Structures are given as structure tokens and as C-alpha cells.
Amino acid sequence: MSTLLDSAAVATRTPHLGAAPAAHQSFDVRRLPGPFGAGEVGLDLSVPLANEDFARIHRAHLAHHVLVFRDQCITPDEHVRFSQRFGPLQIHVQRKFQLAGHPPVLVVSNIRENGQPIGLGDAGHFWHSDLSYKERPSLGSLLHAQELPSEGGDTLFADQHAAYEALPSALKARIDKMQAKHSYLARYDELRARNPWRPALTQAQIDEVRPVIHPVVRTHPETGRKALFVSEHFTTRILGLAESDSRLLLQELFAASTQPRLQYRHRWQAHDLVFWDNRSVVHLAAGTPEHLRRKLYRTTIEGDRPY
């Protein structure tokens, strides 16, 4: 049985509707095993979606936070086309790992060719929300499996609405008006030490990812639900607190935000396309054995300024 969010809850953002009529497709939206997430069954993203089908996907994305489209044998152009229905796409600062001919597509891979990495091999090493270090962080990300390892390579997601709602009332009241700094450089040197293939940034790239300030608790612009908006990867400190107090509070919030009961573990299958809401979840790459190959293509959709 399909599980959809009531259309009345879709408040502010209007996704891009198709310019030309497209044939309606019959498909189901089924819950995945876990506290949230849904899988799309019988939908073909290689062809443009009818507006009514796209609207249904949009509602399901808001309701479930993570959608899994199985067996999508789509091209990068088709991947980009579907992503753009939700809004303009963001270009990652690591332009070295753009897919040739497709600037919005970031290659996420541990594969090396001629001794050099073909993609960002350590993406997702720490819990994070994609591009939270931007003034307008990502609405959502779409990751398409190209080559998968025989073991490992899972992706974990944690529900930040549920994380916020489970906090003690006193802690909610304390953090509701707080702000925090987010920086792409927060753990960059640490990641470079782990993975020497991660390139040094130019001054122009550093200027492109200057630290930004966002609320510790953000309101989802389409559903109105509150969610924690901090992560161990990009959030460096809470404003208005002493450094030691900020560190202690962030450690408490990081632990609260990634409890196992809040998590969905995605075990990748060939040609999966996974679409998650960066306003609602944080995610983590569970790791791939070094001797096994993994390659995926990612697009990110620009979101709103958090409030």
C-alpha cells in the first residue's frame, strides 16, 4: 500500500513541472525496513515523469526523507534531468571529481586509474548533511550506483526530526534560538592525512567555502517540522558559548542525532538511485574494503537559507 504525505503539508516550495506532457506510470511507494525511508517500485526515471507522478514523488520524499529507486539504468543526463525537477543543482567545490561533460555530477569513488583517484574516495567519512557549509545548503542529494563492492559500502541515514523531538524539553528550550558555525575545512586536514589522494584546496576554493552560520534547530521549509541541524563533520562551534561549553554541547547533540534507533541502513543494489532530504537527515558512509571497487554519481539540489 502506498504511504504518502498529505498534500496540505507541502507548504512553500513548488518543484519544477515538466514542460511537455508525459505518460503516467503506475508505481507503488512502500516502506523500507527501518524507522523511515521508502522504496519506489515500477518507476522508470529514464523517461520524463508526468506532473502527477512527479508530485507524488515529491510528497513521498517529504514524508519518508529517503527514497530508493531500484534498478534505474539511467544516463548521467537523465540523472541530472530528474534532479533538476526539484530545483537548481549545486556544483561541488571539488571540481577535479566532476564527471566529464556533466559539471553537476560529482564522482564518489575509491577507484584509482594510473595511480590517481577518479572520484572523491572518502566522501561521507563523518556524519553530515551535504553542503551545510553553504549559505543555501542542499535540499537533497541523489546518489546513483555505478559499480558496487561485493561487501561493505553501505550508507547510514539518521532522522533529525525524530532526534530533535526526542530531546528533553529543557534542552530543546536551550538550543531553539542558538546558532552554530559550519565549515567545509573543519576536518579537511584530518581527511587528507587519512587519504593523501584528497587534493589540497586552492585559495579560490577556500574562498568559495568560507564558514557560514546556521540555526542549531532548523525548520523544514515545506513541512514546518523542526530538526537538528548540526553534524560532526561540518559544525565547528555554537555561537555565544565558551569554547569548552560549545564542545560539550555539540558532543551531546551529535550523540543524540545519530542514535541507532534513528537510523536506516541502506544496502546498495545494482543501479539503485537514492534520494535523501538533507533538511531532514544526516548520513554516513559505512566504509568499503580498500581492495574492492565502488563508484557512484551524485547530484545535489540547492535548498533554502535555513531558519
C-alpha positions, 0 to 999 in steps of 0.5 A: 500500500502506498504511504504518502504525505498529505498534500496540505503539508507541502507548504512553500516550495513548488518543484519544477513541472515538466514542460511537455506532457508525459505518460503516467506510470503506475508505481507503488511507494512502500516502506523500507525496513527501518524507522523511515525511508521508502522504496519506489517500485515500477518507476522508470526515471529514464523517461520524463515523469508526468506532473502527477507522478512527479508530485507524488514523488515529491510528497513521498520524499517529504514524508519518508526523507529517503527514497530508493529507486531500484534498478534505474539504468539511467544516463548521467543526463537523465540523472541530472534531468530528474534532479533538476525537477526539484530545483537548481543543482549545486556544483561541488567545490571539488571540481577535479571529481566532476564527471566529464561533460556533466559539471553537476555530477560529482564522482564518489569513488575509491577507484584509482586509474594510473595511480590517481583517484577518479572520484572523491574516495572518502566522501561521507567519512563523518556524519553530515548533511551535504553542503551545510557549509553553504549559505543555501545548503542542499535540499537533497542529494541523489546518489546513483550506483555505478559499480558496487563492492561485493561487501561493505559500502553501505550508507547510514541515514539518521532522522533529525526530526525524530532526534530533535523531538526526542530531546528533553524539553529543557534542552530543546528550550536551550538550543531553539534560538542558538546558532552554530558555525559550519565549515567545509575545512573543519576536518579537511586536514584530518581527511587528507592525512587519512587519504593523501589522494584528497587534493589540497584546496586552492585559495579560490576554493577556500574562498568559495567555502568560507564558514557560514552560520546556521540555526542549531534547530532548523525548520523544514521549509515545506513541512514546518517540522523542526530538526537538528541541524548540526553534524560532526563533520561540518559544525565547528562551534555554537555561537555565544558559548565558551569554547569548552561549553560549545564542545560539550554541547555539540558532543551531546547533540551529535550523540543524540542525532545519530542514535541507532534507533534513528537510523536506516541502513541502506544496502546498495543494489545494482543501479539503485538511485537514492534520494535523501532530504538533507533538511531532514537527515544526516548520513554516513558512509559505512566504509568499503574494503580498500581492495574492492571497487565502488563508484557512484554519481551524485547530484545535489539540489540547492535548498533554502537559507535555513531558519 
